[in-house]
Every structure is written in C-alpha cells, then in structure tokens.
Amino acid sequence: MFRWRRLCFLLIISILLVGCGKKDEKNESVESIEEEKETIPVSENVEQSFVTPFTGEKVQEEVSMRPVVVTINNHPKARPQSGIASADVIYEMLAEGDITRLLALYQSELPNNIGPIRSARDYFVEIAAGLDAFYIAHGYSPEARTLLENGVVDNVNGMAYDGTLFKRSKDRVAPHNSYMPGENIQAAADKVSASLLYQKKVSYSFYKEDESVKIGEKANSVSVTYSSDNSFNSLYTYDEKSNRYTRQSGDAVTTDYLTNEPLKLSNVLIFEMKHSIIDNKGRRAIDINSGGKAYVFQHGMMREVRWENKDGVLKAVEEDGSEVKLVPGQTWIHLVPTDPGIATSVTYS
C-alpha cells in the first residue's frame, strides 16, 4: 500500500516536472524569437535624391552653397575661358560697343579656376543681387561701383585684391589674364564677411524624366547675332543622340580651357530687353525688370514664350504666367536688344 502510494507520488512529480520543462522551453523559444526580431539589421544608408536648383540634376546631398556669380571676359583673346563648363547657368549680354560679357552662375560645383574675370556693370550687379549671389568681378563701371559700394550685393573685386585672391596668368596679357582659383572663393567671402550659405531658395522649374518636352517647331540650328562682327555672334547645333547643344562663337567651338571639351547645353534661352546707350564710351543700361518676348530652345525644338523678373530672378514663363520647365543640365541665356529685336537677332532652322 505504501509502495503504491509512493509510486503514485513519484508519477505526479514526474508529470509536473515534464510540464514545467515544456513551459520553460516555450518561454525560451518566445524569448529567442524576440531576440531575433531585435537583431534584424536595419539599413541606415537609405538613398535620398535631391535636385540642384539651377540644373535640375539629381544629387545625393542637398545643395547648401549660396550661388556664386562671376563676370567672365568674352573677348576673343580671353578664349577659351576656364571653368565655364562647371557653371549651372551662363548669361551673355552686351557690355559696350559690340562686346559681350558672360555672367557665370556657380552652385552645384566650383571649378579649380575661373576666368578671365572682367569688370562689373550695373545690370550684372542687379542680376547677381536678384539671385542673392556672392558676386565676383575685376573692375566696375561708375554705375556698378556705386551699387557695389552701397552693398547691393555681397561681393569681392579684383581692384582691391589683385595678386592675392585674384591671380594673374602668365599665358595671357591684361586685361585678359585675371583669374580666381576655386579654392579662394571661401577666403574671398571671409575677407568681406559674407556667408556662402544658401539662404534665399531661388531655383528654376525642370521637367521630370517621364515628361515630354517635344513642344514647338523643329530647330536643330540656332544663330544669335549681336553685330556684323562675327566675334561675338553664336551658333548652337543640336545633337539628337546626346540631346545637347554645342556652341560656336567666332567660328570656333566653345570649350572649357580646363577640360578642352566642348560645352554641352540642355537649354538655350533668348530674352529680348530694352537697351540704352548711357555715355560716350558706349556703355549701356539694360531693362531687366519689365519683361518681354522670349525664345526657348530645348530638345531640338523652339517656341515663343515670355520672360519675367520673378522676385529678382530672370525666368521664361508661359502665357498663363507659370514658369517654363527646363531640361535638366546647363543653360545658356542671351539678352538681346529690342532694336533690332529678337526676330532679327535670332534665326533658326
């Protein structure tokens, strides 16, 4: 009897021990699953795409540098220029006589060297100010000097820093040999207590990859004429394979001295503006505020639109006032006078 009770007792203890063991195994299994869940690796390198404000191209990091605008010498003795292939936008306009100068806008990248750099005009200063850019020039007209000395735009000028921040090339003669090394731009801004942080968020509108831009009439060749002197006239030729325009000026292909490669342009814009001669040296005033006729060339097509000064920035606009979308890449903008007019200054086929 005692043995039977003892056997029953041992049997009950065994059942209880087995049950506890299974419960522990279950708990251990749950804890193991929870631990596995906690150790699942999470990718920290989530790819994010940002778009550069003036080229519309995708980049990994958001652009944080303020636009830098530089007056570039366009005299035949200054060609080929250094650093123009790195510019997001290039504006071309008359200075005095039949001579044109360039305003190169840099933001997405800075080249190793920029130049030759030439003097400021009041409308150069106004364009730079509208972009909230840091402006670089070497010299100035009387009107431009007044604006610069009044602090209309943060700027540095070669008249004060020739041979220090600005470097002279031994390969060319003055006034076609003043350059700004890219690495000196931050030092130049520091010198005049200017920030290079991107604060006024100005930009262009761009087509997305899946949007059609074949609008207007076919135009594979575009000529822009400033005078009978071919030295400052331009010819653009569209290449369908690359979807880019090459440029010629004075019968020579426009290249960058640093790369020895032709420029590849996505957009060519022409803005008609009122020009006035203001002194006996042939200097001009250009009305960059009133708006007017404009041509847009992109994807081998041409169409007529208008231009406006929107919060200081010159932009092509549709009839309804919305911004004309640009093809991502580099843009060249011509300012041409109302006399003889855009229809005479620009031909295409």
ZIRA-V295123 format. One record per helix or strand of 3 or more residues. SS is the DSSP state (h for helix, s for strand). FROM is the first residue (numbers start at 1). LEN is the number of residues. Records with the same first field share a line. If there is no record, write none. Layout:
BEGIN
SS->FROM-LEN / FROM-LEN
END
This chain:
BEGIN
h->2-37 / 76-3 / 84-3 / 122-9 / 142-8 / 158-4 / 182-10 / 230-3 / 342-4
s->68-5 / 89-6 / 100-7 / 113-3 / 134-4 / 155-3 / 166-3 / 178-4 / 221-4 / 234-6 / 244-6 / 265-9 / 275-3 / 283-4 / 292-7 / 301-10 / 313-5 / 330-8 / 346-3
END
